[in-house]
Amino acid sequence: MPIPEYNLNVDEQHVNLSYFDSRNATAPVPAATTAPVNMSETEEEMGGKIAALGEQIKQAKDAGKPKEEWDGYLQEMLSLKTKFKETFGKDYGPPKKEKKPVGSGQEEASDKNKAKRAAKAAAKAEKEAKKAAQRLERERREKEKADKLAGKGQDNFGDSPMVQSQKMTDQVWTRIEDLKPNLAGQTILVRGYLRTVRAQGKGVFCLVRSTFYTVQGVAFESNEIPTAMIKYIAGLPLESVVDMKGVVSIPDQPIDSATQKMVELQIQSFHCVCKAKQALPFTMEDACRPESGLETDVGEFNEDDEETGGDNGVRVGQKLRLNYRWLDLRTPANQAIFRIESMVGCLFRECLIKKGFVELHAPKLIGGASEGGADVFTLDYFGQPACLSQSPQLHKQMAAACSGFERVFTTGPVFRAENSNTRRHLCEFTGLDLEMVIQEHYDEVLQVYNDLFISIFDGINERCKDELERIREQHPFEDLQYLRPTLKLTYAEGCKLLRDAGIDQDEYEDLTTESEKKLGDIVKEKYKTDFYFMDKYPLSVRPFYTMPDPNNPKLSNSYDFFIRGQEILSGAQRVHEPDLIEERAKAWGIELHDIASYVDSFRHGALPHGGGGIGLERVVMLFLGLPNIRKASWFPRDPKRITP
């Protein structure tokens, strides 16, 4: 059964109750009546009535009834609530919760929320910090990688500070020529010119040259070799001075491009000591190309003439070479040529010192002319006419024959103001001169020269093997053939050999350059030698101080030595009697007052003597078969060149 529900009609003094069946929602609502309020009702009873009215109102609303149908219930319920408050002194309904004092529960809740928020914030901050740390670490690694690729912070490559003698370190540089397989596994440091460099993939290959020795260095990208280092090496200008440090290793195949073929350096560090600031006027590769054809070594020479030949038609001309002589001298061939030239001077001294000779330093400034018949470079010597010495001849005679030194030699520059533009003449060359007393015959001098030249030739072949090979690579030549003892011919015999070969040659006329060359070919074919000498030259073609032949007044006690058909030495027995000296000087048209001090030196007794002068550059040029004497002169001086 459904619970009966009451209709309440309340006024100030009566309550009229009626009920209806809630199942009949359309039943008419009885008219509200007033009933007296039972003042003895308990709080629970009155509360139950209010609750019942509330439920009726709710059901009417839920049934969708219009307000006018349930408004009476509402008014009765409100009236009861008013009476409830008047009777019981409080509002109807459940007791209100006491508000917690401010600062107690709220503070407690606030503290808890604050703690939660703080914990949450801390967790979030920790998470953000972790993410930031990860980001920073990632950025650090990326920067480290980028810096490593760029070489930042690495000191194993780059430009070195200028060498200003600031300090001495314990670093040891190894000479490239000393790099051999026995050093495999060792770390060494070399310095030299950057000859070639070639980048390949992630690596770089380079050749470093010191003197005429070269070694290959190789580097590939790794933890120790960054990309920037590879790019740095590959980008350096050729011929820059570099320090290369690395471990010596033995390559699988010999390195044909290097002189040190059986080793290479695994590069660990690479620094530029001095960078080439200007573009090269020619490449070392072009300057080192082998000669494709033999240049003639006789006739006129003009450095302005265009030279031809060479591989691929590329050849560095003589003029360009001499304009940049400091670069040209870097080629292995030139390095070798001038080391051999130095060795000739060394061997010259060694041999003569062993034979009791003393080195003389003759003056190069003299009054008048040192020899008759040749042009001189004149100058003003504090108001007096003077010239550059054409020969140390007069002073070495004074020292050996008149001063009692008996055997002297001298080396130094000799000046000839001859406008000779040939491949074998220079206006300034290096003279190797000797003078010695004789007891009976000038053959004593010739014997010294025989020993001297054989000693020089043997010394070059024994001590300069590497240098000879470097020269052959660019200037192929045949080894010099020479006899022991040296072949000796008279001038008359030489002239006869020429006549027999169909060349018209008078025995009392001087030989032309072409005749000398032809005679050299004849002697080589007949006697199997490139080196020989002739004596008994016509007196008319020799200097005024030459001793005449005792048996033929048209001849002289003089001699010339030849290599490959060209003269390298001219000498003679000298006149040691002052009266004969003056006679011979007059015959040459030389003013006696110009040579007065020279003649006077013989007036106090002079030893019989003889000697000769060697042209150093000629010896080197002809021994090596070079076609031009300028190739054997450090800084040539000819009628058209006085620089560098």
C-alpha positions in Angstrom: 0.0 0.0 0.0 1.2 3.4 -0.7 1.7 5.7 2.2 -1.3 8.0 2.5 -0.3 11.6 1.9 -1.9 14.5 3.6 -3.1 17.8 2.2 -2.4 20.5 4.7 -4.1 23.8 4.9 -2.6 26.0 7.6 -3.6 29.2 9.0 -2.5 30.8 12.2 -4.8 28.7 14.5 -6.1 25.6 12.6 -4.7 22.9 10.5 -7.1 21.1 8.1 -5.8 17.7 7.1 -7.2 15.5 4.2 -5.5 13.0 2.1 -5.6 11.5 -1.4 -4.3 8.5 -3.1 -1.1 9.4 -4.8 -2.0 6.9 -7.5 -4.7 9.2 -8.6 -2.7 12.3 -9.5 -5.8 14.0 -11.0 -7.9 13.8 -7.9 -9.2 17.2 -6.8 -7.4 18.8 -4.0 -9.6 19.5 -1.1 -9.9 23.1 -0.2 -7.6 24.1 2.5 -9.0 24.5 6.0 -7.5 26.0 9.0 -7.1 24.0 12.2 -5.8 25.1 15.4 -2.2 24.4 16.0 -1.6 21.8 18.6 1.0 23.5 20.7 1.8 20.2 22.4 3.2 18.7 19.3 6.8 17.7 19.6 9.5 18.9 17.4 9.6 15.5 15.6 5.9 15.5 14.9 5.9 19.0 13.5 9.0 18.2 11.6 7.2 15.2 10.1 4.4 17.3 8.9 6.7 19.8 7.2 8.5 16.9 5.6 5.3 15.4 4.3 4.2 18.7 2.8 7.6 19.0 1.1 7.3 15.6 -0.3 3.8 16.5 -1.7 5.2 19.5 -3.4 8.0 17.5 -4.8 5.6 14.9 -6.2 3.4 17.6 -7.7 6.4 19.2 -9.4 7.6 15.8 -10.6 4.1 15.2 -12.1 4.3 18.4 -13.9 1.3 20.0 -12.2 0.8 23.7 -12.4 1.8 25.8 -9.5 -1.7 26.8 -8.6 -2.4 23.1 -7.8 0.4 22.8 -5.3 0.9 26.3 -4.2 -1.5 25.7 -1.2 0.9 23.0 0.1 3.8 25.4 -0.2 2.1 28.1 1.8 1.1 25.6 4.5 4.7 24.3 4.6 6.1 27.8 5.0 3.6 28.6 7.7 4.6 25.5 9.6 8.3 26.3 9.3 7.5 29.8 10.7 5.6 28.2 13.7 8.4 25.6 14.0 10.9 28.4 14.6 8.6 30.3 17.0 7.9 27.1 19.0 11.3 25.6 19.1 13.5 28.6 18.6 15.3 27.4 15.6 14.8 26.9 11.9 13.5 23.6 10.6 16.0 21.3 9.1 19.2 19.5 10.1 21.5 21.4 12.4 23.9 23.7 10.5 27.5 22.6 10.7 29.5 24.7 12.9 32.0 26.8 11.0 35.5 26.0 11.8 37.3 28.9 13.3 39.4 30.8 10.8 42.9 29.7 11.1 42.3 26.2 12.3 40.8 23.7 9.9 41.2 26.0 6.9 44.8 26.5 7.7 45.2 22.8 8.1 43.6 22.2 4.6 45.6 25.1 3.2 48.8 23.6 4.6 48.0 20.3 3.1 47.2 21.8 -0.3 50.3 23.9 -0.1 52.4 20.8 0.7 50.8 19.0 -2.2 51.3 21.9 -4.5 54.8 22.3 -3.3 55.5 18.6 -3.9 53.9 18.8 -7.3 55.9 21.9 -8.1 59.1 20.3 -6.9 58.4 17.2 -9.0 57.7 19.4 -12.0 60.8 21.5 -11.4 62.9 18.3 -11.0 61.5 17.0 -14.3 62.2 20.3 -16.0 65.7 20.5 -14.5 66.3 17.0 -15.8 65.1 17.9 -19.2 67.2 21.0 -19.2 70.2 19.1 -18.1 69.7 16.6 -20.8 69.3 19.4 -23.3 72.5 21.1 -22.1 74.3 17.8 -22.2 73.1 17.2 -25.8 74.1 20.7 -26.8 77.5 20.2 -25.1 78.1 17.0 -27.0 77.1 18.6 -30.2 79.3 21.7 -29.6 82.1 19.4 -28.5 81.7 17.5 -31.7 81.5 20.6 -33.8 84.5 22.1 -32.0 86.5 18.9 -32.5 85.6 19.0 -36.2 86.7 22.6 -36.3 89.8 21.8 -34.3 88.9 24.2 -31.5 90.9 23.6 -28.3 93.4 21.3 -30.2 97.0 22.2 -30.4 98.1 19.6 -32.9 97.7 21.8 -35.9 97.7 25.5 -36.9 100.1 28.4 -37.5 103.0 28.4 -35.1 104.1 31.7 -33.4 106.9 33.5 -35.1 110.3 32.1 -34.3 112.0 35.0 -32.5 114.5 33.1 -30.3 112.2 33.5 -27.3 113.2 30.1 -25.7 114.8 26.8 -26.2 112.7 23.7 -25.8 113.6 20.0 -25.6 112.1 19.3 -29.0 114.4 17.4 -31.4 114.1 17.8 -35.2 115.2 14.8 -37.3 116.8 15.4 -40.7 114.6 14.0 -43.4 117.7 12.3 -45.0 118.0 10.3 -41.8 114.5 8.7 -42.0 115.1 5.0 -42.6 113.1 1.8 -41.9 115.0 1.2 -38.7 113.1 4.1 -37.2 109.7 2.4 -37.7 107.4 3.0 -34.7 109.2 6.0 -33.5 107.7 9.4 -33.2 109.8 12.1 -35.0 109.6 15.7 -35.9 110.8 17.2 -39.2 110.8 20.6 -40.7 110.9 21.6 -44.4 109.1 23.1 -47.3 105.6 21.8 -48.2 106.4 20.4 -51.7 103.0 18.9 -52.6 99.7 18.3 -50.8 96.7 16.3 -51.9 93.3 15.8 -50.2 91.7 12.4 -50.8 88.4 11.5 -49.2 88.7 12.0 -45.5 92.5 12.0 -45.6 95.4 14.1 -46.9 98.8 13.2 -48.4 101.7 15.6 -48.5 105.4 15.7 -49.3 107.8 17.7 -47.1 111.2 18.6 -48.5 114.4 19.5 -46.7 117.4 20.3 -48.9 116.8 17.7 -51.7 115.3 15.0 -49.5 111.6 14.4 -49.3 109.3 12.3 -47.1 105.6 11.6 -47.4 103.2 12.3 -44.6 99.6 11.0 -44.4 96.7 11.7 -42.1 93.1 10.5 -41.9 90.1 11.7 -39.9 90.0 10.1 -36.4 89.5 11.1 -32.8 92.9 12.7 -32.8 92.8 14.1 -36.3 89.7 16.3 -36.8 88.2 17.3 -40.2 89.5 20.8 -39.7 93.1 19.5 -39.4 92.7 17.7 -42.8 91.4 20.9 -44.3 94.1 22.9 -42.7 96.9 20.8 -44.2 95.2 20.6 -47.6 94.7 24.4 -47.7 98.3 25.5 -46.9 100.1 27.2 -49.8 102.8 25.2 -51.4 106.4 26.0 -50.4 105.3 27.1 -46.9 107.7 26.1 -44.1 106.1 23.4 -41.9 106.7 21.3 -38.9 105.4 17.7 -39.3 105.3 15.3 -36.4 104.3 11.6 -36.7 105.1 8.0 -36.3 107.4 6.4 -38.8 105.8 3.5 -40.7 106.8 1.3 -43.6 104.5 1.6 -46.6 103.2 -1.5 -48.4 104.8 -0.2 -51.6 107.8 2.1 -52.1 106.8 5.8 -52.4 108.1 6.8 -55.8 107.5 10.5 -55.4 109.7 10.7 -52.3 113.5 10.3 -51.8 112.7 8.4 -48.6 110.8 5.7 -50.4 110.7 3.0 -47.7 109.1 5.1 -44.9 106.3 7.5 -44.4 104.9 9.5 -41.5 101.5 8.9 -39.8 100.9 12.5 -39.0 100.1 13.4 -35.4 100.6 17.2 -35.6 101.2 19.7 -38.4 102.1 23.3 -37.9 103.0 26.1 -40.3 106.2 27.9 -39.3 106.2 30.4 -42.2 103.4 30.7 -44.8 104.1 31.4 -48.4 102.4 34.8 -48.8 102.5 35.2 -52.6 101.5 33.0 -55.5 104.5 31.0 -56.9 105.8 32.3 -60.2 106.2 28.7 -61.2 105.5 25.4 -59.6 108.2 23.2 -58.2 106.8 20.4 -60.3 107.5 22.4 -63.5 110.8 23.6 -62.2 111.9 20.0 -61.6 110.8 18.5 -64.9 113.6 16.5 -66.6 115.3 18.1 -69.6 113.8 16.6 -72.7 116.5 17.7 -75.1 120.2 18.6 -74.7 120.7 22.4 -74.9 123.8 23.4 -76.9 126.7 24.5 -74.6 128.4 26.7 -77.2 127.4 29.8 -79.1 125.6 33.0 -78.1 123.1 32.9 -75.2 120.1 35.2 -74.8 118.0 34.6 -71.7 115.1 36.4 -73.4 114.9 33.6 -76.0 111.9 31.4 -75.3 112.9 27.9 -74.1 111.0 24.9 -75.4 110.7 21.3 -74.4 109.9 19.5 -71.2 107.0 17.2 -70.4 103.7 18.4 -71.7 105.5 21.5 -73.2 105.8 23.0 -69.7 109.3 24.3 -69.0 110.5 27.1 -66.7 112.9 29.3 -68.7 116.3 30.4 -67.6 115.3 34.0 -67.3 112.3 33.2 -65.0 114.5 30.9 -62.9 117.1 33.6 -62.4 114.5 36.3 -61.7 113.3 34.1 -58.8 116.7 32.4 -58.1 115.8 31.8 -54.4 112.9 29.6 -55.5 114.9 27.9 -58.3 117.6 26.9 -55.9 115.1 24.9 -53.9 114.8 22.2 -56.6 116.5 19.0 -55.7 118.8 19.2 -58.8 120.0 22.7 -57.8 120.4 21.7 -54.2 122.7 18.9 -55.4 124.6 21.0 -57.9 125.7 23.5 -55.3 126.5 20.9 -52.7 128.8 19.3 -55.3 130.3 22.7 -56.0 130.9 23.1 -52.3 132.5 19.7 -52.2 134.9 20.7 -55.1 136.1 23.6 -53.0 136.5 21.3 -50.0 138.5 18.7 -52.0 140.6 21.5 -53.5 141.7 22.6 -50.1 142.1 19.1 -48.7 144.5 18.0 -51.4 146.6 21.2 -51.5 146.9 21.4 -47.7 148.1 17.8 -47.6 150.8 18.9 -50.1 152.0 21.8 -48.0 150.1 24.7 -49.5 149.1 27.8 -47.5 145.8 29.6 -48.2 146.3 33.2 -49.4 143.6 35.9 -49.3 144.4 38.1 -52.2 142.9 41.6 -52.6 140.1 42.2 -55.0 140.7 46.0 -55.3 143.8 46.8 -57.3 145.3 49.8 -59.1 145.5 49.5 -62.8 144.8 46.2 -64.6 145.9 42.8 -63.2 146.4 41.3 -66.7 147.1 42.9 -70.1 144.6 42.5 -72.9 141.4 42.2 -70.9 138.8 44.7 -70.0 138.3 45.6 -66.3 135.6 47.1 -64.1 137.1 50.4 -63.1 136.2 52.5 -60.1 137.3 55.5 -58.1 139.4 54.6 -55.1 139.4 57.8 -53.1 140.4 59.9 -56.1 142.7 57.3 -57.6 141.9 55.0 -60.6 141.4 51.4 -59.6 139.7 48.3 -60.8 138.3 45.0 -59.6 140.8 42.2 -59.8 140.7 40.1 -62.9 143.0 37.5 -61.2 144.9 37.0 -58.0 147.9 36.2 -60.3 150.3 39.0 -59.3 149.7 38.6 -55.6 150.0 34.8 -55.4 153.3 35.1 -57.3 154.5 37.6 -54.8 153.5 35.4 -51.9 154.9 32.1 -53.3 158.1 33.2 -55.2 159.0 36.5 -53.5 157.8 36.1 -49.9 159.0 32.6 -49.2 155.7 30.8 -48.8 156.6 28.7 -51.8 153.2 27.0 -52.1 150.0 29.0 -51.9 146.4 28.7 -53.0 143.5 31.1 -53.0 139.8 31.0 -53.7 137.6 34.0 -54.4 135.7 36.1 -57.0 137.3 37.0 -60.2 135.9 39.9 -62.4 136.0 40.1 -66.2 134.4 43.1 -67.9 134.0 41.2 -71.1 130.8 41.5 -73.1 130.6 37.8 -73.7 127.0 36.6 -73.9 127.8 32.9 -74.1 126.8 29.8 -72.2 130.3 29.4 -70.7 131.3 33.0 -69.7 130.5 35.1 -66.7 131.5 38.6 -65.6 132.1 37.3 -62.1 133.1 33.7 -61.3 134.9 31.9 -58.5 138.6 31.3 -59.1 140.6 28.4 -57.5 144.2 29.4 -57.9 147.5 28.0 -56.9 151.1 29.0 -57.2 154.2 27.0 -56.3 157.9 27.1 -56.7 159.6 24.6 -59.0 163.1 23.2 -58.8 163.7 22.4 -62.5 160.6 22.0 -64.7 157.0 23.1 -64.8 156.0 19.5 -65.0 156.3 19.6 -61.2 153.2 21.8 -61.3 151.5 19.6 -63.8 152.0 16.6 -61.5 150.3 18.5 -58.6 147.4 19.3 -61.0 147.2 15.7 -62.0 146.9 14.6 -58.4 144.5 17.5 -57.6 141.9 16.8 -60.3 141.9 13.0 -59.8 141.4 13.7 -56.1 138.5 16.0 -56.9 136.8 13.7 -59.4 137.2 10.6 -57.1 136.0 12.6 -54.1 132.8 13.7 -55.9 132.0 10.2 -57.1 132.6 8.7 -53.6 131.1 11.4 -51.4 128.2 12.8 -53.5 126.3 9.7 -54.7 122.9 11.0 -53.6 123.6 14.4 -55.2 124.6 12.9 -58.5 121.4 10.9 -58.6 119.3 14.0 -57.9 121.0 15.8 -60.7 120.5 12.9 -63.2 116.8 12.9 -62.5 116.5 16.4 -64.1 119.8 16.7 -66.1 120.8 13.3 -67.4 124.5 13.1 -68.1 127.3 10.6 -68.7 129.8 9.9 -66.0 133.1 11.7 -66.6 135.8 9.4 -67.9 139.4 10.2 -66.9 142.7 8.4 -67.0 145.4 7.8 -64.4 147.7 9.6 -65.1 146.0 12.3 -67.0 146.4 12.4 -70.7 149.0 15.0 -71.8 149.2 16.4 -75.4 151.3 19.2 -76.8 149.5 22.1 -78.5 151.0 21.0 -81.7 149.7 17.4 -81.3 146.2 18.8 -80.6 146.3 20.9 -83.8 147.4 17.9 -85.8 144.4 15.9 -84.5 142.2 18.6 -85.7 143.8 18.8 -89.1 143.6 15.0 -89.4 139.8 15.4 -88.8 139.7 17.9 -91.7 139.8 21.1 -89.6 142.2 23.8 -90.6 144.2 24.7 -87.5 147.5 26.5 -87.4 149.9 25.6 -84.6 150.6 29.2 -83.8 147.0 30.4 -83.7 144.6 30.1 -80.7 141.8 27.6 -80.8 138.3 28.7 -81.2 135.5 27.4 -78.9 134.2 25.2 -81.7 137.7 23.8 -82.3 138.2 23.0 -78.6 134.8 21.2 -78.6 135.8 19.2 -81.7 139.2 18.3 -80.3 137.5 17.1 -77.1 135.3 14.7 -79.2 138.3 13.5 -81.0 140.3 12.8 -77.8 137.3 11.0 -76.2 137.0 8.7 -79.2 140.7 8.0 -79.5 141.9 8.0 -75.9 138.6 7.2 -74.0 138.9 10.2 -71.7 136.9 13.4 -71.1 139.8 15.0 -69.2 143.2 15.9 -70.6 145.6 18.8 -70.9 147.9 20.4 -73.5 151.1 22.4 -73.1 153.5 24.5 -75.2 150.9 27.1 -76.4 152.0 29.9 -78.7 153.6 32.7 -76.7 151.5 35.2 -78.5 148.2 34.0 -77.0 149.5 33.9 -73.3 149.7 36.7 -70.6 152.9 38.8 -70.4 154.2 37.0 -67.3 154.4 33.6 -69.1 157.8 32.0 -69.4 158.9 31.6 -73.1 159.8 28.1 -74.3 163.6 27.7 -74.2 163.7 25.9 -77.6 161.2 27.8 -79.6 160.7 31.5 -78.9 157.2 31.3 -80.5 156.0 28.9 -77.9 155.6 29.1 -74.1 155.9 27.0 -71.0 152.1 27.1 -70.6 149.2 24.7 -70.4 145.4 24.3 -70.4 143.3 21.6 -68.9 140.0 20.5 -70.5 136.8 18.7 -69.6 134.5 17.5 -72.3 136.3 19.7 -74.8 136.1 23.0 -72.8 138.9 24.8 -70.9 138.7 24.7 -67.1 142.3 25.8 -66.2 144.9 28.0 -67.7 148.4 28.2 -66.3 152.1 28.4 -67.0 155.6 28.7 -65.6 156.0 32.4 -64.7 158.8 34.8 -65.5 160.7 35.4 -62.3 163.4 37.8 -63.7 162.4 41.4 -63.5 164.1 42.5 -66.7 162.3 39.8 -68.7 159.0 40.8 -67.0 159.4 44.3 -68.2 160.3 43.2 -71.7 157.3 41.0 -71.9 155.0 43.8 -70.5 156.3 46.2 -73.1 155.5 43.6 -75.8 151.9 43.6 -74.6 151.8 47.4 -74.4 151.4 47.5 -70.7 152.5 50.7 -68.9 155.3 49.8 -66.5 154.2 52.3 -63.9 150.9 50.3 -63.7 152.8 47.2 -62.6 155.7 48.8 -60.9 155.0 47.3 -57.5 154.6 43.9 -59.1 158.0 44.1 -61.0 159.7 45.5 -57.9 158.7 42.5 -55.9 161.1 40.4 -58.1 164.1 42.7 -57.7 165.1 41.2 -54.4 165.4 37.6 -55.5 162.5 35.4 -56.6 162.2 31.6 -56.8 161.3 29.9 -60.1 157.6 29.1 -60.0 154.4 28.3 -61.8 150.8 27.8 -61.3 147.3 28.3 -62.7 143.8 29.3 -62.2 140.7 27.1 -62.3 137.1 28.3 -62.9 135.0 26.6 -60.2 131.7 27.0 -62.1 133.3 25.6 -65.3 134.5 22.5 -63.5 131.1 21.8 -62.0 129.2 22.6 -65.2 131.4 20.2 -67.3 131.7 17.4 -64.7 127.9 17.3 -64.6 127.4 17.8 -68.3 125.3 21.0 -67.7 124.6 23.0 -70.9 124.9 26.5 -69.3 127.4 27.9 -66.8 124.5 29.8 -65.2 123.2 26.5 -63.8 126.4 26.2 -61.8 126.5 29.8 -60.5 124.6 30.7 -57.4 123.7 34.2 -58.5 125.1 34.7 -62.0 126.6 37.9 -63.2 126.8 38.3 -67.0 126.6 41.4 -69.3 122.8 41.5 -68.9 122.3 40.5 -65.3 123.3 42.0 -62.0 120.3 40.9 -59.9 119.3 39.3 -57.7 
